[in-house]
Amino acid sequence: MEIRLDNNVLRYLKILLLLAGFSSLINAQQIQVSGKVSDTLQNPLSYANILAIPKSDDQDIKFAITEKDGSYKIGLISNQTYELTVSYLGFKPQAYTITIADQDIIKNFILKEKPDQLDEVNIKYTPPITVKTDTITYDVTKFVNGEERKLRDALKKLPGVEVDREGNVNVNGKKVTKVLVENKTFFTGNSKLAVNNIPADAVEKVEVLDNYNEVAMLKGLQDSEDMALNILLKEDKKKFVFGDIEVGTGVEERYLLHPNLFYYSPKTNINFIGDLNNQGIKSFSFSDYLEFEGGFGKLLDDAGSYFSLFNSDFAQYLNNQDFTDNINQFGALNIRQSVSKHTDVSGYLIASNSKTQTASNTLNAYQNIEAPFTENRTVTDDLNNFFTIGKVTVDYEPSYKEDFAYNAFVKVTNNDSHGFVNTTNPDQNNSITTVTDVAALNLKQNITYSRKLSKAHTATLEATYNFQNDKPITEWLTNQQILQGLIPLEDADVYTILQTKKSTSHNFNAIIKDYWVLNNFNHLYTSVGINTSFNDFYNEDVQLQSDGRINNFSSAGFGNDFGYSFTDTYLGLEYKFQIGIATFKPAVFYHGYLWRTQQFEDAETFSKNLLLPQFTTKVEFNNSEKLNFKYKLNARFPGINQLANNFILSNFNSVYRGNNQLENQLYHSATLSYYKFSLFKNLNLNFNTSFNKRIESIKTVSELNGIESFNTAIMFDQPEHNWMLSGRVSKKINKIRYNLSSRFSYNDNFQILNNETNLNISKSIASTIGIETSFKNYPNIEINYTKDFNNYKALNNTSKFENDQLEVILEYDFLKDFIFKADYTFDNYTNKSLNTTNTFDTANASLFYQKEDSPWGFEINATNLFDTEFKQQNSFNAFVITDSKTFILPRIVMFKVSYKL
């Protein structure tokens, strides 16, 4: 591929290279200190902790852990003096002062056993970091200076911990999937709410728990790649009210109110987070919603549930991230009460009400077989989104051998919108007003029970009942006929089309599993389960006449009254065994499927049996280097919307008809991931690849006339493929971290359009290089440059898009009481097919002041400093390549006051 960069991008790249060169000059030489740690009998001590505490304040604490043979190595800076402290549970710690010269050093340690640990009452020294097999404990007080506001600011200063701007946390290159406070789940466990809201000065220690499992007896039985962050509070914060309140006002009537209030005691925890603003700050996103539904990882095991959530009306509202105007009202209350030593009751209530305005301008290139053409579409929308989510959980753990949990979840949503679409294409110039109202209720109940039956057997039961009721109503108004030949419109000055839909579902799932430990290296797992679903779907499409008459489209085959029941019973067998450093788990699941469809009075029954194999492998070279492989043959059955076999309006320019003869999709999926982290080299490597091959799939068949389409679905047996490859390398040299990441994706899929079948191919490559500093007394800067290539091939036509993005983030703590933050993003976007280029940049800045030991803080904040109007992006589907501009909020300047309790 030919790479041509805008002059502005070249200038910024030169700055990046100069900074990288400067950073290499200021980095001092790293010297290796190595040796062995053993006891007095010369037995090696594995997982002993070695900490190097510098005498100079401007140097970082370095740490290492010994390998299985007791060896260690640690990189220290030349011409610096350190105190080396070696500690191991049950042994007396040993300290040694060392001055680093210009050559590697070998230093061995022999630790003596403590004769009686109970006599050790006065502890003079607490290590900043303690490392055990699956646990790293940080003494946060040893790394912070008191200027940190939120937990995220404190976490950034811990070795091996990274926090991105959204609040996602990575430790030693692995993502944290759950956050606890004092061993109790914080809200849903999502890291975003915790790290962005918990005050930094309330935290004493942070525990990182790898391979985390909520049920202790199942650790080592259930495969868990989860990593949990356990926040331990200071003694004076364990029964105390703390938090902060932030209030802001700005030009053009901008405002902000953001309280974070926390009460903790040994038995009672109460947390409240609120947000009221018109700055476009969204406190609840689609990724947060996934966490409430069980997490992205869990949903991936049930692809049907994930896609159902992703395509739901509720999710579409949450996915809107760019606005021209936004008012957000958000409140979250979490309560946990320890009823007894063995029982906890917890619950949360989250309510959100937002009013949003969006606008976009889109160039749609339709890949019509006979005559490709382009449509210019402008869309504006006023959205009102209200939802309430509540959950109550009872955890009962009478002993280590028994664990019971019950939870009830309810979600109520009511969303409405008023949109306007203007479309200009070779066939017409039309304007359509769209009004929607979506009301929905979701109730879910779940029980889990685990019991250790014997030394060899552990059993679990999990059962879930889920009820959902959706009632979306949509109205389209236009002064021109639409979908001619597909819907039977009667002549009118203004065409008013009304669609009413009702959908209800009852789902019940249960699984019983036995974990049989034959010995330390061989396990046999047996499971029996059932999934049942009972669904009803109703829709009616009509034209409302000005004289009050109703033109019902049922005469043209529109309208559904469809019932769908589905039962899946299965038996699974998994064998887990270990050979050396590798663990293997082949598995097979036998499924018996039975389903029934009924449209009005016509009913049909279907059945099918499938044998679905799985295979996973985990190779653990050491505690910080792992290789994982997973293969699975997947079967996914259609939803009721795909089966309902009468016509239904999908949009102002499309009609869909389901097919009750659809069966399951069948596809192979395989993933391979490699992870390595080196404390000594400050090196982090992550490589991931995934491959999917669809053997049988549900394929949309389209008839396209201009921008209007008629779509239905068929079973399709031509193979289709998807491949993704990504990697990230991160290396820290003294105060500078260098990052390189890249992602490649390939997708081929068949398009059935106007009775022609063609293969479409999409490819994309994105690579990012960057540097990030971590100075204590100087400004810190992060610079990233990203290059994107997107290539779409359809009907022998190729469309190419490129984007160059430069991102600069600055943070500077100065004069003890001031914190300055700024970020700048520059995009150079090119549509190579049309030979058009757009450049746009955005910038934000803030200055925060808080006098030491004062509860009051003051901030001046500005977003979108350059008053940029839009962002630009492209996408591709079966027959349309989209190049769109999404308009964003204008410049906002705010003055904020915060008070820390």
N, C-alpha and C positions, 0 to 999 in steps of 0.2 A: 504494500500500500504506500502511496506517496503521501508524505507528511509536509504540509505547508503551514507555517505559523504566522499569525498576525504580528505586526511589529511590536504592538503592546505586549503580547505574550512573550516574544523574544526578549524584550527589555526586562520583564519580570523574571524570566528564567535566568538571565545573567545575574540578577540580584540573588536568586536562590543559590547559584553556583558560587558566587562571592561569599555568601554567608557560610556555605558548607566548607569552603576553603579556609575562611577565618576560623571556623570552629575546630578544624583539624590543627591549626596553629596553636590554639589556646588549650588544647587537650594535652595534659602531661602524659609522660610515658607510664604504661601500666606494667608493674612487676608481678611475677607469679610467686606466691608463697604457697608451698605444698608440704605434705607430710602425711603422717598417720596418727590416729588416736586409738589407744588401746588401754586395757586395764593392767594391773600389776602382774598378771599372769600372761601378758602378751596376747590376750584375746582381743580381736578388733571390736571396736564399738561402732556399730552402724547407726546412722541418723543422729550422731552427736552434732551439737550446734557450735559453730565457730563464728564469732562476731568480732569485727575489727572496728573499734570506735576511734575516730581520728581526734587528735588533740586540737586541730584547727577547725573552727566553726564553719568554714566555707567548703568543707569536704563532706561527702556522704558516708553514712555507716554502711559497711559492706558485711555480707554474711554468706555462709556456706554450710552445707551439711555433708557429713561423711557418707561414703558409699558402703556397700555391704562388707568390703574388706577393710573398712576403717580409714580409707584414704580420703584426702580432701585437697582442694586447691582453691585459692582465692586471689583475685587480682587487686593489688593495692597501688597507689600512686607514688611514684618516686619522690624522694626528698620530703616525705611526710612521716610523722610519728603516729603510731597507732597503739592502742591497748588491745591485744588479742585475748579474748575470753572464750574458753572451751568449757562446755557444760553438757552433762548427760544425767538422766534421771537415776537417782540412787548413788551418784558419785559426787565427790567434792569438786566444784568448779575450779579451774586453774586459769590464772591471768598472767600475761607476759607482754611487756612493753617492747616494741620493736620499731626501729627507724629504718625506713626503706631507702636503700642506695640505688644503684643502677644495674643490679644483677639479681637473678632469681634466687630465692631463699628456700631452704628445706628446714622445716621445724616439726619435730614429732612431739606428741604429748602422751603422758602416762597418767591416767586418772585413778585416784584412790577411792574405794568405796566409803560411804558414810556409815559409821558404826550404828548410829541410831538417828534416823531423820527426825524423830519426834523431839529430840533435844534441840534441834535447830529452830529456835523461836524467832530470833531477830534476823530478818533477811536484809542484808545491807545493799544488795544489788539485784535488780530485776532486769533480765535481758530484754532489749528492745524487740527482739524477734525470737520466737521459740518454734522449732520445726519438729513435728512428729510424723508418723507414717502418712496419715491423710489429713493432717491439721497443721496450719500455720497460724501462730498467734502473734499479732503485732501489738506492742504497747504504744498506742497512738500518741500518748503524752510526750514520748521521746522524739517525735518527728515534727510536731507542730510548733508554731511560735505565737499562737494566740490571735493571729490576724484572720484565721479561717472562719468563714461564716456558716457554711453548710457542710454536711458530711462529705460531699463530693470534693471539697477543697482539702479536707484532711486526707482522704483516700489517695489523692494524687501524689502525696508526699511519701507514701509507703513504698518501699522497694518491691518491684514486681507487679504493682497495681496500676492499672490504667482505667480512666473514666472518660467516656466521650461526652459530647455536649448534650446528648439526649438523656444521659444518666445510666447508660449501660456500663457495667463494670467487668473488666477482665483481670484475672490474676494469673501471672506466669503464662500468659497467652491463652487462657481458658476462660470462657464466659461464665459469669455468675448468673445462676438461674433462679435463685431464691434468696431473700433477705429475711433474717430473723433479728429480733431485738430481745435480748435476755432469753434466748432459746425458744422464743415464741414467734410465730409467723407475723410479720408486719403487714397489715392489710392482706393483700393477696400474695405477698412475697415478691412482687415486681420491684426491681431495683430502682426504677425511676422515682416512685413516690418517696422511697426511703432516702436516697442520696441527695435529692433536691430539696428535702424539707427538714430532715433531722438536724438540729443545731450541732455544729462541730464541737462546741465546748462541753457538750453533755457526754461525749464518748471517751471512754478510757482505753478499751481494748477492742480489737477486731479479730475475730476468729474466721479463718477460711477453711471450710469443711469440704473436702473433695469426696467424690462418690457418695454424695449425701442421700440418705433415705429417711423419710419421716418416721418409718417404723423400724426401730433399731434391729429387731430380730431378722428383718429381711435384707439387711446389708450383706452383700456377698452372694445372695440368692437371686434377687432381682438385678438385672443389668441396669446400672445407673451411671450416667455420665454427668449427673447434676453436680453443681458446685454451689454451696451455700455460704453466705456472709452472715455471721452472727455478731451483732453489735452489743458489746457489753458496756453498760453505763457506769459513770462515776458513782461512788458511794452516796454522795449527797444529791444525786439525781435519781436514785432508785425509789425514792418516795417523795416526789417533788413535781410541781407544775413548772414546765419550761416551754420554750418556744419563742416565736416572734410574730410581730404584726407589721405588715408593710402597707403603707398608704401612699398613693401617688396621684398627681394631677398634671395635665399637660395642655399644650395649645390645641385649639379646635375641640375643646370639651372632651379631651381624653382623660380617663381615670383608671385607677387600680386600687383594689383592696384585697390583701392576701394574708389572712391569718393562718398560723401553724401553731396549734396548741397541743401539748402532750402532758399526760399525767401518768406516772408510773409508780407502782408499789409492788411488793412481792406477790400480791394476789390480784390486783386490779390494774388494768391498763386502759386508758382512754386517749384516743388520738382524734383530733379534728383538723382537717385541712380545708380551707375555703378559698375561693377565687371569684372575684367580680372585676371584670375589665372589658374595655373595648379596644384593646391593643392587638387583637388577633392571637393572644396567648391561649393555647388550647390545652386544658388540663387533662383531657381524656381523649386518647386517640384510638385508632383501630388496633394497634399493637397492644395497647392496654386492654382492650376488649378481648383479644385473644388470650391474654393471661387469665382473665376472669372465666374464660371458657375451658381452662385446663392447660393453656400454654401451647405455643406453636409446635413444640416437639411432640406433645401428646396428640395434637390434632393431625400431625403428619402420619401417624399410625392409622388414622381413619380419614383418608383423603376426601371421602364424600362429605363428612361433617365440615371439614375445612372449607371446601368450595361452596358448600351451602351457606356457611357464615359469610364468606367473602362476597358472595353475590346477593346477600340479603339487603333489603331496603335500608335497614338500620346501619349496616356497614358502609353503604354508599355515602350516607351523611357524615360518618366519622372519617372517611377517607379524604374529605375535602380539607386540604391543608393551606391553600392559597386563596385569600379573600380580598375583595375591595373594601369590605366593611365587616366588622364582627363584634358582637356583644356576647360575652361568655359569663355565665353564672354557674358556679360549681361548688359543691359541698360534699365532703366525705367524712363520715364518722365511723370509727372502729372501736369496739369495746371487747375486752377479754377479761373474764372473771374465773379465777381458780375456785371452784366450788368446794373441792376437797383435794387431798394429796394426789388423788388418782384421776380427778375429773376437771376438765376445763370447758367452759362455755364461751364462745366468741361469736361475734357478728359484726357486719359492717353494713352501712347504708350509704349509697352514693347517688346523688341527684345532680343533674346537669340540664341547663336550659340555655340554648344559644340561638342567636339570630345572626344570620350570615348572608352576605351578598357576594356573589361570584360573577366573573365575566371572563369569556375566552373568545379567541378568534382562531378558527381552524381551517387549514387547507387540506381537504380530503382528496387524495388521488385514487379514484376507483379503477381497479385493474380489470375493466370489462374486456371480455374476449374479443368482441367485435369492434368496439370503439372506446378505448380508455378516455376518461374525461376527469375534470377537476371541479370540485365543489368548494365554494367559500361559505363557511358557516360561522355565524356569530351567535353566542349563547350568553344570556344573562339569567341569573336566578336569585330569588329571595327565599332563604331557607329558615324555617323555625324547627329546631330539634330539641325535644324534651325526652329525657329518660330517667328512670329510677331503677337502681339495681340494689337488691338486698340479699344478704346471706346470713344464715345462722348455722353454727357448727358446734357439735358436742364431741369432745375427745375424751375417751375413757380408757385408761391404761392401768388396770389393777395390778399388773406385774409385768416383768420383762417378757413373759411367755404369752401374754394376751393383749390385744389392742383392738379397740372398737371406735369407729367414728361415724357420725351421721351429720349430713348437712342438707339444708333446704335453700334453694336459690330461686329468686323471683326477679323478673325484669319486665318493666312496663315502659312502653315507648309510644310517643305520639308526635309524628313529624308531618309537617306540611310545607309545601313550596309553591312558589308562583314564578314560573319561568317564561322566557321569551326567546324564540329561535328564529333567526332570519337566514334563509338559505338561498344562495345564488348558484345556479348550475345551468348547463345548456338547455334543459327542458323547462325550467321555471324559475321564478323569483317569488318566494313565498315567505310569509311570516306566520308563525304558529305560537299561540300562548298555551302553556301547559300548567295545569293546577293539580297538585297531588295532596292526598291526606292519607297517612299511614298510621294505623293504630295496631299495636301488637302486645300480646301477653305471652310470657314464657315462664313456666314453672318447672323446676328440676329438683329431684330428691335423690340422694345417694347414700348408700351405707357401705362401709368396708369393715371387714372383720378378719383379724389374723390371729392364729393360735399355734403355738409350738406344741405339737402333739407328743413328740418324743425327741430324743437326741437326733434322730435321723429324719423325722418328718415334721414339716411345717405346712399348714394349710391356710389359704386365704379365700374369702368370699367377697365379691363386689357386685352390687346391684344398683341400677339406676333407672328411675322413671322420669320421663321428660314430656311435658305437655306444651304445645305451642299453638297459638291462635293469632292469625294475621288477617287484617282487614284493610287492604289498600284500595283507595279510590283515586282514579285519574280522569282528568277532563282535558280535552284538546279543543281549542277554538281557532278557526282559520277562515279567511274569506275566499279560499280557493279549494277545489276538491283535492283530496289526497288519496293515494292508494286506489286509483281508478281501476276498476276491474277486479279488485280484491274485496272492497267493502261496498255494499249497496247504498250509497249516499243518495238522498233526495235533494233536489235543487233548493238552495237557500242563500240569502245574502251573507249570513255568517253560519258556518258549519260548526255545530257543537256536538262533540262525540264524548260519551260518558262510559267509563269502564268501571265495573264493580267486581272485586275479587274477594273471596273468603277462603282461607286455608286453615285447616286444623290437623294436628297430628298428635298421636299418643305413641311413645316409644318406650320399650322396656328392654333392658339389657342385663344379663347376669352371667357371671363366670365363677366357677369353683376351680381352684388350682392347688395341687399338692406338690411340694418341693421335697424330694427325697435325696438326702445326702448319703450316697453310698460310701464315700470316703472323702478326704480332702481334695482329691483330684477328679472325682467323678460324681456328677449330679444327674438325676432323672426327674423331669418335671412333666406332670400330666394335668391337662385342663379340659373341662367340659363347660360349654357355654351356649347361650341362646340370645339372639337379637330379634325382637319383634317390633313391628311398626304398623300402625293403622292410621291411614291418611284420607282426608276428604278435601276436594278442591272444587270450587265453584267460581265461574266467571260469567259475566254478561256484558256485551258490548252493544251500545245503542246510540242512535242519533236523536238529540232533543230538538224538536221543532219550535219555532217562535210562537206558534199557536197552541203549544202545550202537548201536541201529539208526540208519540214515541215511535221511532223507526227502529225496530229490533232487528239486529243482523242475524238472528237465528235462522232465517230463511236461506242464508248463504253459507250455512255450516258453522256459524260462530256460536260460542257459548258452551261451557262444560259443566257437567255435574258428575264428577269423576271420583270414584273410590279406589283405594289402593292399599292392600294389606301385604305384608312381607314378613317371612319368618326364616331365620338362619340359625340352624343348630349345628354345632361343630364339636369335634374332638381333636385335641392337640397333644403331641408328644414331642418333648425337647430333651436332648441329651447334651449335657455340658461337661467337657473334660479338659484337662490341662496337661500339656506336654512341654516341659521346660518353661520358657517365658511366654508361651503361646496358649491361649484359651480358645477352644472351639465350641460352637453350639449349633449343630444341625437340628432342624425342626421340621415337622410336617403337620398340617392341619387339614382335616377332612370335613368339608362343609356340605350340608344338605339344605338346599334353598327351595322354598315354596312361596309363590306369590300369586295374587289374584287381582284382576282389574275389572272395574265395572263402570261403564259410561251409560248413564240413564238405566235402561233395563238390560243392556247387553253385558254379560259377564264372561270372563275367560280365566282359566286357571293354568299355571305353568309350574314346572319343577325342574331342578337341575342339581347335579352333584359335582363337586370340584375338589381336587386334591392340590393344596397350595403349599409348596415347600418354602423353607427359609434357611438361611445359613449366615452365621456371624462368626467373625474371628477377631480376637484382640491380642496383639503382640505387645508386651510391655518390656521394652529393652531395659528401662530403669524407671525410677519414679518420675522422671521428667522427659521421657521419650516413649511415645506410644504410636502404634499403627492399628487402625480399626477398619474392618471390612464388613459390609452387610449386603446380603442379597435377599430379595423377596419376590415371589410371584403374587401379584395383586389382582383382586377381582373387585370391581366397583359397579354397583347397580344404579340405574337411573333414578332421578327424583320424580315426584308426581307431576311436576310441570312439563317434564320431557315426555311423559306417557299420555297425558290428557290429549285425546286424538281429535278434538274439534279445534277450529281456528280461535286465535286470541290475538289481540293487538299488542305488539311489543313496544312500539313507539309510533311517532307520527309518520314514520317512513318504513315500517316493517310489520309483517304479520308472521306469526309462528303457529305451526300445527304439530302437536306431539304425535307419538307413535307407540301404541300400547304393545307392539310386538318387540320392542327393544328388550335386549337381555343385558348381560353384564359386559363391561369392558374388561379386558385382560391385558396386563402389561408386566414386563420384567423391570425391576428397579435394582440398581446396584450403587453403593457408595463406598468410597475409599478415602480415608483421612489419615494424615500423618501430622504428628505434633511433637515438637522438641523445644525444650527451654533449657538454657545453660546459665546458671547463676554466675559462673566464673567469667564467661564470655559476654554476659549481658545480651545474649542472642536468643531470639524467639522465631521459630519457624512453624508455619501452618500451611498445609497443602490439602486441598479437598477436591474430589472429583465425583460426579454423579452421572449415571447413564440410565436412561429409560427407553425401553423399546415397547411400543404398543403393538400387540398382536391383533387384538380385536378392539375396536373403539366405536363410540357413538359419534357419528359424523353428521354435521349439518349440511344439508343440501339446499342451495340457494338459487332462486331465479331472480335476476337483477334487471330492473327496468329503470334506467336513470339512477336516482339515489334510493328508489323504493325497491324493497326486496320481500319475497315470500320465502320463508325458511321452514324446513321440516328436518327430521332426523331419521337416519337409517343405521343399521349395523354395517361396519366397514372392516374388511379383513386384510387390507394392504398394510404392511409394516410402516410405522412412523417412529422417528427417533428424536431424542433430546439428549444433549451432552453439555455438561457444565464443568469447567475447570477453573479453580481459583487458588491463589497462593499469596502468602504475606511473609515478608522477612523484615525483622526489626532488630536493630543492633544499637546498643547504647555504648558510647565511648565517653567516659567521664560525665560531662554535663549535657551531652548532645545525643539525642536518639535519632537514628536514620531509619526511614521506613520505605519499603518498596512493596507494592501490592498490585496484583493483576487479576483480571477475571475475563474468561472467554466463555461464550455460550453459542451453541449451534442447535437449530431446530428445523426439522423438515416435516411438513405435514401436507396432506393432499387437500386440495380445494375442489369441491364439486359445484360448479357454477354454470348455469344455463346449459345443463346436460353435458358439460365438458369436465373431465377430471384432469387436474394439473397438479404438479408438485411445486409447492412453495418452500423457499429456504430463507431463513433469517440467521444472520451471524452478527455477533457484537463482541467487541474487545474494548476493555477499559483498563488503563494502567495509571497508577499514581506513585509519584516519588515525593518524599517530604522529609523535612527535618523538624525536630522539636527540642527546645532547650529547657533546662530545669535549674537555672541559676537561683541562688538564694538572695543575692544582693544586687542583681541586675535585672533589667527587663527580660521577660521570657517571650519567645516568639515561636510560632508554628507556621511553617510554610509548606503547602502541598500543591503540586501541579498534576492535573489529571488530563489524559487524552482519551477520548471516546471515539470509536468507529462503529457505525451501524450500517449493515448492508442487508437490504431486503430484495429478494428475487421472486417475482410472481408473473406468470404468463409471459415468460421470456423478457420481462422488463425488470431492470435493476434500479433500485433507488439507494442512494448513499447519503449518509449524514455524518458529520464530524462535529466534535465539540472540544475546545480547549478551555480548561478551567484552572484558574489560579486562585488559591485561598491563602489568606494571611491572617493569623490570629495573634494578637499582642496582649500580654498581661504584665503589669508592672506595679509592685508594691513599693511605695516610696514614702519617705518622711514618716515612717512608722504607722501613720494613721490613714494613708490614702491608698486606694487601689484603682488603677486605671485599666480598663479592658476595651479592646476594639477588635473588630473583625472586618475583613474586606474580601469580596468574591468577585472575580472578573470572568465572564464567559464570552468566548468567541465561537458562535454557532453558525455552521455552514450546511446548507442544503445543496449538496454537490450536484444533484440531478437538475435542479432549477438554477444552479449557479448563483445563489443568493447567500448573503452573509449578514448576520446580526451580531452586534456586540452589546452587552448589557452588564452592569456591575451593581452590586449592593454593598452597603457598609453600615455597621452599627458601632456605637461607642457608649461607654459609661464611665463616670467618675464617682467613686464611693468614698465617703469619709466617715470614720468612726473612731473617736478618741479611745485609747486603751482604758479598759475598766468602765467605760460608759455604756449604758444600755441603748443609747440613741445613735442611729446611723442616718446619713444623708446621701442621696445619690441623684446625679443628673444623668439621664439616659436618653439616647437618640437611636431610633431604628430607621433603616432605609434612608441614610443620610443624603444620598444622591437623588432621592425621589424617583427611583426606577419604576417604570410602569408595568413591566411584565417579565415573565420567565418563558423560555422556549424549550420544547421537547418534541420527540417524535415517537410513534408507535406503529404497530403492524398487526392486522388481523386477516381473516380469510380473504378479503378482496379489497380492503381499503388500507392505504398508507397515509398516516395522519401526521401533519406538521402543525403544531398548535402553539399559540401564545396564551398564557394564563396571566391575567392581570392581578396585581398584588396591592397590598395596603400602601398608601402614600407615606411620606416622611412623618414620623411621630417623635416629638420631644417631650420628655416627662421629667418631673421633679418628684422624688420619692423620699419618704421618711419612714424609717423602721425603728421598732422598739423591741428589744430583747428582754423577755421575762427572766 
